[in-house]
Amino acid sequence: MNKLLMAILAILLVSCSSTEQAPKNVTVTDRNVTVTLLNTADFSDIDAGNTMVQSKFEDSVAKSLAEALADSVEERNVTIELKFSDIDLAGETRFNAQEIRVLKDSYIPRMEFEYEIKDAAGSVVKTETANIKDMGYLSRTLFGLEANESFGYDRRLLVEYFKEVFSG
């Protein structure tokens, strides 16, 4: 009887533990933009919860940010490499009957990253470290297609930051 209980316990422990570990780094390239998430386990808020596998969620965040920035700078004839050391996505994950992301003023989007911009010849134009946040993200509504995008507020924060970089 003891051996049977131990075997059942061992099977339960193995089935409940996840064999997939979060990747140390996630890198995604979309046209002229490369986004790397460094050591995602240390990020403030990039938790997939129970909606999908953590590594796939991290990949979808990186893809979404790379796509948004690539769309924004496509005509500038530059390449941008970003290395994120922290991301705190807009809102907070809450568990109910389903997992949802609650958006409140206190759950602002934040990002810390280093970036490098190169011109068409491959020469470095600018290298900088940034720590950005949008404390009034809910006061400005997302419109059109961006309202339907995953991570819409986070995408907007990044795109608006780089609009300022290129204008100044």
C-alpha positions as CSV (number, residue, x, y, z in Angstrom):
1,M,0.0,0.0,0.0
2,N,2.8,2.4,0.9
3,K,4.5,1.7,-2.5
4,L,1.3,2.4,-4.3
5,L,0.8,5.8,-2.5
6,M,4.4,6.7,-3.2
7,A,4.0,5.9,-6.9
8,I,0.8,7.9,-7.2
9,L,2.4,10.8,-5.4
10,A,5.5,10.7,-7.7
11,I,3.2,10.7,-10.8
12,L,1.2,13.6,-9.5
13,L,4.4,15.6,-8.7
14,V,5.8,15.0,-12.2
15,S,2.5,15.8,-13.9
16,C,2.1,19.1,-12.0
17,S,5.6,20.4,-12.5
18,S,6.4,22.2,-15.7
19,T,9.3,20.7,-17.6
20,E,9.8,23.9,-19.6
21,Q,11.9,26.6,-18.1
22,A,11.7,30.2,-19.2
23,P,14.3,31.0,-21.7
24,K,17.1,33.2,-20.6
25,N,16.9,35.4,-23.7
26,V,14.2,35.8,-26.4
27,T,15.2,37.4,-29.7
28,V,12.8,38.4,-32.5
29,T,13.6,40.3,-35.7
30,D,10.9,42.1,-37.8
31,R,12.3,43.7,-40.9
32,N,14.8,46.4,-39.6
33,V,14.1,45.9,-35.8
34,T,15.6,43.3,-33.5
35,V,14.1,43.0,-30.0
36,T,15.9,40.9,-27.4
37,L,14.4,40.2,-24.0
38,L,17.3,39.6,-21.6
39,N,16.8,37.2,-18.6
40,T,13.0,37.3,-18.7
41,A,12.7,35.6,-15.4
42,D,13.8,38.9,-13.8
43,F,11.2,41.0,-15.6
44,S,8.6,42.9,-13.4
45,D,5.6,41.7,-15.4
46,I,5.7,39.4,-18.3
47,D,3.8,36.5,-16.8
48,A,1.8,34.4,-19.1
49,G,-0.3,33.0,-16.2
50,N,-2.3,30.0,-17.4
51,T,-3.2,31.4,-20.8
52,M,-0.3,29.9,-22.7
53,V,3.2,28.5,-22.2
54,Q,5.5,31.2,-20.7
55,S,8.1,31.0,-23.5
56,K,5.4,31.5,-26.2
57,F,4.0,34.5,-24.3
58,E,7.5,36.1,-24.0
59,D,8.0,35.4,-27.7
60,S,4.6,37.1,-28.5
61,V,5.5,40.2,-26.5
62,A,8.9,40.5,-28.3
63,K,7.2,40.0,-31.7
64,S,4.5,42.5,-30.9
65,L,7.0,45.2,-29.9
66,A,9.3,44.5,-32.9
67,E,6.4,44.6,-35.3
68,A,5.1,47.9,-33.9
69,L,8.5,49.6,-34.0
70,A,9.3,48.2,-37.5
71,D,6.0,49.6,-38.8
72,S,6.8,52.9,-37.3
73,V,10.4,53.3,-38.6
74,E,10.1,51.4,-41.8
75,E,10.7,54.4,-44.1
76,R,13.6,55.8,-42.1
77,N,16.2,53.4,-43.7
78,V,17.8,52.5,-40.3
79,T,18.1,49.3,-38.3
80,I,17.4,49.3,-34.5
81,E,18.5,46.7,-32.0
82,L,16.8,46.8,-28.6
83,K,17.9,44.8,-25.5
84,F,15.2,44.9,-22.8
85,S,16.4,44.4,-19.2
86,D,12.8,44.9,-17.8
87,I,9.2,45.1,-18.9
88,D,6.2,45.8,-16.8
89,L,3.2,45.4,-19.1
90,A,0.2,47.7,-18.9
91,G,-2.3,46.3,-16.4
92,E,-2.1,43.4,-14.0
93,T,-3.0,39.8,-14.5
94,R,-5.9,38.6,-12.3
95,F,-7.2,35.1,-12.0
96,N,-10.9,34.5,-12.0
97,A,-12.9,31.9,-13.9
98,Q,-10.6,33.1,-16.7
99,E,-7.4,35.0,-16.6
100,I,-7.8,38.6,-17.4
101,R,-5.5,41.7,-17.5
102,V,-7.0,44.5,-15.4
103,L,-6.1,48.0,-16.6
104,K,-5.9,50.7,-13.9
105,D,-4.0,53.9,-13.5
106,S,-1.7,52.3,-11.0
107,Y,-0.6,49.5,-13.4
108,I,1.3,51.6,-15.9
109,P,3.5,50.2,-18.7
110,R,7.2,50.5,-18.1
111,M,10.3,49.4,-20.1
112,E,14.0,49.5,-19.5
113,F,16.2,48.9,-22.5
114,E,19.4,49.7,-24.4
115,Y,19.2,50.4,-28.1
116,E,21.5,51.0,-31.0
117,I,20.4,52.7,-34.2
118,K,22.4,52.1,-37.4
119,D,22.2,53.9,-40.7
120,A,21.8,52.2,-44.1
121,A,25.6,51.8,-44.3
122,G,25.7,50.0,-40.9
123,S,27.3,52.8,-39.0
124,V,26.1,53.4,-35.5
125,V,24.1,56.6,-35.3
126,K,23.0,56.5,-31.7
127,T,23.4,54.2,-28.7
128,E,21.5,54.9,-25.5
129,T,19.9,53.4,-22.4
130,A,16.2,54.2,-21.8
131,N,13.8,53.9,-18.9
132,I,10.4,54.8,-20.1
133,K,6.8,54.7,-18.7
134,D,3.4,56.1,-19.5
135,M,1.7,57.3,-16.3
136,G,-1.3,58.5,-18.2
137,Y,-1.8,55.6,-20.5
138,L,-5.5,55.2,-19.8
139,S,-6.3,58.9,-20.4
140,R,-5.4,58.4,-24.1
141,T,-7.6,55.8,-25.7
142,L,-6.3,53.4,-28.3
143,F,-8.1,53.8,-31.6
144,G,-8.5,51.7,-34.8
145,L,-6.4,48.7,-35.2
146,E,-4.1,49.5,-32.2
147,A,-7.2,49.0,-30.0
148,N,-7.4,45.4,-31.1
149,E,-3.7,44.7,-30.7
150,S,-2.3,42.7,-27.9
151,F,-0.1,44.9,-25.7
152,G,-1.5,48.0,-27.4
153,Y,-0.5,50.4,-24.7
154,D,3.0,48.9,-24.5
155,R,3.4,49.1,-28.2
156,R,2.3,52.7,-28.2
157,L,4.7,53.6,-25.4
158,L,7.7,52.2,-27.4
159,V,6.6,53.8,-30.8
160,E,6.0,57.2,-29.2
161,Y,9.4,57.1,-27.5
162,F,11.2,56.4,-30.8
163,K,9.2,59.2,-32.5
164,E,10.7,61.6,-30.0
165,V,14.2,60.1,-30.6
166,F,14.0,60.7,-34.3
167,S,12.5,64.1,-34.0
168,G,15.0,65.5,-31.6
